[in-house]
Amino acid sequence: MIHKKLHPFMILSLALTFSSCSTTYVNPTKDPDPGPPVVDVVADSKFFLNPVSGTGAHTSLHDIDFVAQLRFSETMNIGTVEKSILLLDSQNQVVPLKLTYKSDLYNYRASTSVEVKPQKPLAYNQTYQLKVLKTAEDITGQALVQEKQMDFTTEKAPVQLRIEKSVYAFGAGEPTYTLTLKNVAADPAQKVHLWTRCENSFSQVEFRFYLPQLASQASMVLTAEVFGGQNIGGAKQVVCKTQALAESQDREVWLLE
């Protein structure tokens, strides 16, 4: 039998290879923090832009596409965490969830952070309760100090206005823009600001409208003169786009065409 002597460089390379492989092992009994774990729940509420002041802020309401981040103080056992997270609706019914874990670097069954998201959008204007039960354990088997709970309410259903007709008119004087709107939502539309920007390759003009109130399934015609810009001429060359925002901080406005 022939014995081949290994070069010292090859011995060093093998040693480094085995050394790097060994870092994938996690000692389940080793806890860097001997105390029990705690958790924080982070979930941003909806952001509202005031069309009058131009300033914005977060409201107390949450998007129906709710997303929350659970941040644990220690590396947690995923098997126990996924059985300890509940989202309940106002009827105390469990809402199906999709959980996304930020896996520990060396252990795919351990995590310090979890993203919580319902499998389907939540209902409008409903209260919900997110719970993290004390049955969630860290990798050494220590359970949460106490149950964590977050109560929240979702946004109200949006104002839904259909643009049934829009007319850009121009002549010797200032151009005008006319909108025929219909409220196709179940609730009345209130205090809605609209603005239309018309432009061609040379210039642009802007029109602003205010809709104080419009009952469900009712229609209204609004006409505005130029708010800013200048007369940009023939209608065939003009492209117009309308946007809308509500003064109320708990509703969005959907414009349908």
Contacts in CASP RR format, 6 or more apart in sequence:
PFRMAT RR
TARGET T0000
AUTHOR 0000-0000-0000
METHOD contacts of the structure
MODEL  1
MIHKKLHPFMILSLALTFSSCSTTYVNPTKDPDPGPPVVDVVADSKFFLN
PVSGTGAHTSLHDIDFVAQLRFSETMNIGTVEKSILLLDSQNQVVPLKLT
YKSDLYNYRASTSVEVKPQKPLAYNQTYQLKVLKTAEDITGQALVQEKQM
DFTTEKAPVQLRIEKSVYAFGAGEPTYTLTLKNVAADPAQKVHLWTRCEN
SFSQVEFRFYLPQLASQASMVLTAEVFGGQNIGGAKQVVCKTQALAESQD
REVWLLE
23 106 0 8 1.000
24 106 0 8 1.000
25 106 0 8 1.000
26 104 0 8 1.000
26 106 0 8 1.000
26 107 0 8 1.000
26 110 0 8 1.000
26 139 0 8 1.000
28 139 0 8 1.000
28 140 0 8 1.000
29 140 0 8 1.000
30 140 0 8 1.000
31 74 0 8 1.000
31 138 0 8 1.000
31 139 0 8 1.000
31 140 0 8 1.000
31 142 0 8 1.000
32 74 0 8 1.000
33 73 0 8 1.000
33 74 0 8 1.000
35 74 0 8 1.000
35 142 0 8 1.000
36 138 0 8 1.000
36 142 0 8 1.000
36 143 0 8 1.000
36 144 0 8 1.000
36 145 0 8 1.000
37 72 0 8 1.000
37 73 0 8 1.000
37 74 0 8 1.000
37 76 0 8 1.000
37 136 0 8 1.000
37 137 0 8 1.000
37 138 0 8 1.000
37 142 0 8 1.000
37 143 0 8 1.000
37 144 0 8 1.000
37 145 0 8 1.000
38 72 0 8 1.000
38 73 0 8 1.000
38 144 0 8 1.000
38 145 0 8 1.000
39 70 0 8 1.000
39 71 0 8 1.000
39 72 0 8 1.000
39 73 0 8 1.000
39 132 0 8 1.000
39 136 0 8 1.000
39 144 0 8 1.000
39 148 0 8 1.000
40 70 0 8 1.000
40 71 0 8 1.000
40 148 0 8 1.000
41 68 0 8 1.000
41 69 0 8 1.000
41 70 0 8 1.000
41 130 0 8 1.000
41 132 0 8 1.000
41 148 0 8 1.000
41 150 0 8 1.000
42 68 0 8 1.000
42 69 0 8 1.000
42 70 0 8 1.000
42 71 0 8 1.000
43 62 0 8 1.000
43 66 0 8 1.000
43 67 0 8 1.000
43 68 0 8 1.000
43 69 0 8 1.000
43 130 0 8 1.000
43 150 0 8 1.000
43 152 0 8 1.000
44 58 0 8 1.000
45 58 0 8 1.000
45 59 0 8 1.000
45 60 0 8 1.000
45 61 0 8 1.000
45 62 0 8 1.000
45 152 0 8 1.000
46 58 0 8 1.000
46 59 0 8 1.000
46 61 0 8 1.000
46 62 0 8 1.000
46 63 0 8 1.000
46 155 0 8 1.000
47 56 0 8 1.000
47 57 0 8 1.000
47 58 0 8 1.000
47 59 0 8 1.000
48 56 0 8 1.000
48 57 0 8 1.000
48 58 0 8 1.000
48 59 0 8 1.000
48 249 0 8 1.000
49 55 0 8 1.000
49 56 0 8 1.000
49 245 0 8 1.000
50 56 0 8 1.000
50 247 0 8 1.000
50 249 0 8 1.000
51 193 0 8 1.000
51 245 0 8 1.000
51 246 0 8 1.000
51 247 0 8 1.000
52 193 0 8 1.000
52 247 0 8 1.000
59 249 0 8 1.000
59 250 0 8 1.000
60 153 0 8 1.000
61 152 0 8 1.000
61 153 0 8 1.000
61 154 0 8 1.000
61 155 0 8 1.000
61 156 0 8 1.000
61 250 0 8 1.000
62 152 0 8 1.000
62 153 0 8 1.000
62 154 0 8 1.000
62 155 0 8 1.000
63 154 0 8 1.000
63 155 0 8 1.000
64 121 0 8 1.000
64 122 0 8 1.000
64 123 0 8 1.000
64 124 0 8 1.000
64 154 0 8 1.000
64 155 0 8 1.000
65 117 0 8 1.000
65 121 0 8 1.000
65 122 0 8 1.000
66 117 0 8 1.000
66 118 0 8 1.000
66 122 0 8 1.000
66 128 0 8 1.000
66 152 0 8 1.000
66 154 0 8 1.000
67 115 0 8 1.000
67 116 0 8 1.000
67 117 0 8 1.000
68 115 0 8 1.000
68 116 0 8 1.000
68 117 0 8 1.000
68 130 0 8 1.000
68 150 0 8 1.000
69 113 0 8 1.000
69 114 0 8 1.000
69 115 0 8 1.000
69 116 0 8 1.000
70 85 0 8 1.000
70 113 0 8 1.000
70 114 0 8 1.000
70 115 0 8 1.000
70 116 0 8 1.000
70 132 0 8 1.000
71 112 0 8 1.000
71 113 0 8 1.000
72 81 0 8 1.000
72 111 0 8 1.000
72 112 0 8 1.000
72 113 0 8 1.000
72 114 0 8 1.000
72 136 0 8 1.000
72 138 0 8 1.000
74 112 0 8 1.000
74 138 0 8 1.000
74 139 0 8 1.000
74 142 0 8 1.000
75 104 0 8 1.000
75 107 0 8 1.000
75 110 0 8 1.000
75 111 0 8 1.000
75 112 0 8 1.000
75 138 0 8 1.000
75 139 0 8 1.000
76 110 0 8 1.000
76 111 0 8 1.000
76 112 0 8 1.000
76 136 0 8 1.000
76 137 0 8 1.000
76 138 0 8 1.000
76 139 0 8 1.000
77 109 0 8 1.000
77 110 0 8 1.000
77 136 0 8 1.000
77 137 0 8 1.000
77 138 0 8 1.000
77 139 0 8 1.000
77 141 0 8 1.000
78 101 0 8 1.000
78 109 0 8 1.000
78 110 0 8 1.000
78 111 0 8 1.000
79 109 0 8 1.000
80 135 0 8 1.000
80 136 0 8 1.000
80 137 0 8 1.000
80 141 0 8 1.000
81 99 0 8 1.000
81 101 0 8 1.000
81 111 0 8 1.000
81 114 0 8 1.000
81 136 0 8 1.000
81 137 0 8 1.000
82 99 0 8 1.000
83 135 0 8 1.000
84 132 0 8 1.000
84 133 0 8 1.000
84 134 0 8 1.000
84 135 0 8 1.000
84 136 0 8 1.000
84 144 0 8 1.000
85 97 0 8 1.000
85 99 0 8 1.000
85 114 0 8 1.000
85 116 0 8 1.000
85 130 0 8 1.000
85 131 0 8 1.000
85 132 0 8 1.000
85 133 0 8 1.000
85 136 0 8 1.000
86 94 0 8 1.000
86 130 0 8 1.000
86 131 0 8 1.000
86 133 0 8 1.000
87 94 0 8 1.000
87 95 0 8 1.000
87 97 0 8 1.000
87 116 0 8 1.000
87 118 0 8 1.000
87 128 0 8 1.000
87 129 0 8 1.000
87 130 0 8 1.000
87 131 0 8 1.000
88 94 0 8 1.000
88 95 0 8 1.000
88 128 0 8 1.000
88 129 0 8 1.000
88 131 0 8 1.000
89 95 0 8 1.000
89 122 0 8 1.000
89 123 0 8 1.000
89 126 0 8 1.000
89 127 0 8 1.000
89 128 0 8 1.000
90 126 0 8 1.000
90 127 0 8 1.000
90 128 0 8 1.000
95 118 0 8 1.000
95 119 0 8 1.000
95 122 0 8 1.000
95 128 0 8 1.000
96 118 0 8 1.000
96 119 0 8 1.000
96 120 0 8 1.000
97 116 0 8 1.000
97 117 0 8 1.000
97 118 0 8 1.000
97 119 0 8 1.000
98 116 0 8 1.000
98 117 0 8 1.000
98 118 0 8 1.000
98 119 0 8 1.000
99 114 0 8 1.000
99 115 0 8 1.000
99 116 0 8 1.000
99 117 0 8 1.000
100 114 0 8 1.000
100 115 0 8 1.000
100 117 0 8 1.000
101 111 0 8 1.000
101 113 0 8 1.000
101 114 0 8 1.000
101 115 0 8 1.000
102 111 0 8 1.000
102 112 0 8 1.000
102 113 0 8 1.000
102 114 0 8 1.000
102 115 0 8 1.000
103 110 0 8 1.000
103 111 0 8 1.000
104 110 0 8 1.000
104 111 0 8 1.000
104 112 0 8 1.000
107 139 0 8 1.000
110 139 0 8 1.000
116 130 0 8 1.000
122 128 0 8 1.000
122 154 0 8 1.000
123 154 0 8 1.000
124 154 0 8 1.000
124 155 0 8 1.000
124 156 0 8 1.000
124 157 0 8 1.000
125 153 0 8 1.000
125 154 0 8 1.000
125 155 0 8 1.000
125 156 0 8 1.000
125 157 0 8 1.000
126 153 0 8 1.000
126 154 0 8 1.000
127 151 0 8 1.000
127 152 0 8 1.000
127 153 0 8 1.000
127 154 0 8 1.000
128 151 0 8 1.000
128 152 0 8 1.000
128 153 0 8 1.000
128 154 0 8 1.000
129 149 0 8 1.000
129 150 0 8 1.000
129 151 0 8 1.000
130 149 0 8 1.000
130 150 0 8 1.000
130 151 0 8 1.000
130 152 0 8 1.000
131 147 0 8 1.000
131 148 0 8 1.000
131 149 0 8 1.000
131 150 0 8 1.000
132 144 0 8 1.000
132 147 0 8 1.000
132 148 0 8 1.000
132 149 0 8 1.000
133 144 0 8 1.000
133 147 0 8 1.000
134 143 0 8 1.000
134 144 0 8 1.000
134 145 0 8 1.000
134 146 0 8 1.000
134 147 0 8 1.000
135 143 0 8 1.000
135 144 0 8 1.000
136 143 0 8 1.000
136 144 0 8 1.000
137 143 0 8 1.000
137 144 0 8 1.000
155 250 0 8 1.000
155 251 0 8 1.000
155 252 0 8 1.000
156 187 0 8 1.000
156 250 0 8 1.000
156 251 0 8 1.000
157 185 0 8 1.000
157 186 0 8 1.000
157 187 0 8 1.000
157 251 0 8 1.000
158 185 0 8 1.000
158 251 0 8 1.000
158 252 0 8 1.000
158 253 0 8 1.000
158 254 0 8 1.000
159 183 0 8 1.000
159 185 0 8 1.000
159 187 0 8 1.000
159 189 0 8 1.000
159 190 0 8 1.000
159 192 0 8 1.000
159 244 0 8 1.000
159 246 0 8 1.000
159 251 0 8 1.000
159 252 0 8 1.000
159 253 0 8 1.000
159 254 0 8 1.000
160 183 0 8 1.000
160 184 0 8 1.000
160 185 0 8 1.000
160 253 0 8 1.000
160 254 0 8 1.000
160 256 0 8 1.000
161 181 0 8 1.000
161 182 0 8 1.000
161 183 0 8 1.000
161 184 0 8 1.000
161 189 0 8 1.000
161 192 0 8 1.000
161 211 0 8 1.000
161 214 0 8 1.000
161 244 0 8 1.000
161 253 0 8 1.000
161 254 0 8 1.000
161 255 0 8 1.000
161 256 0 8 1.000
162 181 0 8 1.000
162 182 0 8 1.000
162 184 0 8 1.000
162 255 0 8 1.000
162 256 0 8 1.000
162 257 0 8 1.000
163 179 0 8 1.000
163 180 0 8 1.000
163 181 0 8 1.000
163 242 0 8 1.000
163 255 0 8 1.000
163 256 0 8 1.000
163 257 0 8 1.000
164 180 0 8 1.000
164 181 0 8 1.000
164 182 0 8 1.000
164 219 0 8 1.000
165 178 0 8 1.000
165 179 0 8 1.000
165 180 0 8 1.000
166 177 0 8 1.000
166 178 0 8 1.000
166 179 0 8 1.000
166 180 0 8 1.000
166 196 0 8 1.000
166 240 0 8 1.000
166 242 0 8 1.000
167 177 0 8 1.000
167 178 0 8 1.000
168 175 0 8 1.000
168 176 0 8 1.000
168 177 0 8 1.000
168 198 0 8 1.000
168 235 0 8 1.000
168 238 0 8 1.000
168 240 0 8 1.000
169 175 0 8 1.000
169 176 0 8 1.000
169 177 0 8 1.000
169 178 0 8 1.000
169 235 0 8 1.000
170 176 0 8 1.000
170 231 0 8 1.000
170 232 0 8 1.000
170 233 0 8 1.000
170 234 0 8 1.000
170 235 0 8 1.000
171 231 0 8 1.000
173 231 0 8 1.000
174 225 0 8 1.000
174 226 0 8 1.000
174 231 0 8 1.000
175 198 0 8 1.000
175 205 0 8 1.000
175 225 0 8 1.000
175 226 0 8 1.000
175 231 0 8 1.000
175 232 0 8 1.000
175 233 0 8 1.000
176 207 0 8 1.000
176 223 0 8 1.000
176 224 0 8 1.000
176 225 0 8 1.000
176 226 0 8 1.000
177 196 0 8 1.000
177 198 0 8 1.000
177 207 0 8 1.000
177 223 0 8 1.000
177 224 0 8 1.000
177 240 0 8 1.000
178 221 0 8 1.000
178 222 0 8 1.000
178 223 0 8 1.000
178 224 0 8 1.000
179 194 0 8 1.000
179 196 0 8 1.000
179 209 0 8 1.000
179 221 0 8 1.000
179 222 0 8 1.000
179 223 0 8 1.000
179 242 0 8 1.000
180 219 0 8 1.000
180 220 0 8 1.000
180 221 0 8 1.000
181 211 0 8 1.000
181 214 0 8 1.000
181 219 0 8 1.000
181 220 0 8 1.000
181 221 0 8 1.000
181 222 0 8 1.000
182 217 0 8 1.000
182 218 0 8 1.000
182 219 0 8 1.000
183 189 0 8 1.000
183 214 0 8 1.000
183 215 0 8 1.000
183 216 0 8 1.000
183 217 0 8 1.000
183 218 0 8 1.000
183 219 0 8 1.000
184 217 0 8 1.000
184 256 0 8 1.000
185 216 0 8 1.000
186 216 0 8 1.000
187 216 0 8 1.000
188 213 0 8 1.000
188 214 0 8 1.000
188 215 0 8 1.000
188 216 0 8 1.000
189 211 0 8 1.000
189 213 0 8 1.000
189 214 0 8 1.000
189 246 0 8 1.000
189 253 0 8 1.000
190 212 0 8 1.000
190 213 0 8 1.000
190 214 0 8 1.000
190 246 0 8 1.000
190 247 0 8 1.000
190 248 0 8 1.000
191 210 0 8 1.000
191 211 0 8 1.000
191 212 0 8 1.000
191 213 0 8 1.000
191 246 0 8 1.000
191 247 0 8 1.000
191 248 0 8 1.000
192 210 0 8 1.000
192 211 0 8 1.000
192 214 0 8 1.000
192 244 0 8 1.000
192 245 0 8 1.000
192 246 0 8 1.000
192 247 0 8 1.000
192 253 0 8 1.000
193 208 0 8 1.000
193 209 0 8 1.000
193 210 0 8 1.000
193 211 0 8 1.000
193 244 0 8 1.000
193 245 0 8 1.000
193 246 0 8 1.000
193 247 0 8 1.000
194 208 0 8 1.000
194 209 0 8 1.000
194 210 0 8 1.000
194 211 0 8 1.000
194 222 0 8 1.000
194 242 0 8 1.000
194 243 0 8 1.000
194 244 0 8 1.000
195 206 0 8 1.000
195 207 0 8 1.000
195 208 0 8 1.000
195 209 0 8 1.000
195 227 0 8 1.000
195 242 0 8 1.000
195 243 0 8 1.000
195 244 0 8 1.000
196 206 0 8 1.000
196 207 0 8 1.000
196 208 0 8 1.000
196 209 0 8 1.000
196 224 0 8 1.000
196 240 0 8 1.000
196 241 0 8 1.000
196 242 0 8 1.000
196 243 0 8 1.000
197 204 0 8 1.000
197 205 0 8 1.000
197 206 0 8 1.000
197 207 0 8 1.000
197 240 0 8 1.000
197 241 0 8 1.000
198 204 0 8 1.000
198 205 0 8 1.000
198 206 0 8 1.000
198 207 0 8 1.000
198 232 0 8 1.000
198 238 0 8 1.000
198 239 0 8 1.000
198 240 0 8 1.000
199 205 0 8 1.000
199 232 0 8 1.000
199 238 0 8 1.000
199 239 0 8 1.000
199 240 0 8 1.000
200 232 0 8 1.000
200 233 0 8 1.000
200 234 0 8 1.000
200 237 0 8 1.000
200 238 0 8 1.000
200 239 0 8 1.000
201 237 0 8 1.000
202 232 0 8 1.000
203 229 0 8 1.000
203 230 0 8 1.000
203 232 0 8 1.000
204 229 0 8 1.000
204 232 0 8 1.000
205 226 0 8 1.000
205 227 0 8 1.000
205 228 0 8 1.000
205 229 0 8 1.000
205 230 0 8 1.000
205 231 0 8 1.000
205 232 0 8 1.000
206 226 0 8 1.000
206 227 0 8 1.000
206 228 0 8 1.000
206 229 0 8 1.000
207 224 0 8 1.000
207 225 0 8 1.000
207 226 0 8 1.000
207 227 0 8 1.000
208 224 0 8 1.000
208 227 0 8 1.000
209 222 0 8 1.000
209 224 0 8 1.000
211 220 0 8 1.000
211 222 0 8 1.000
214 220 0 8 1.000
232 238 0 8 1.000
242 255 0 8 1.000
243 255 0 8 1.000
244 253 0 8 1.000
244 255 0 8 1.000
245 253 0 8 1.000
246 252 0 8 1.000
246 253 0 8 1.000
END
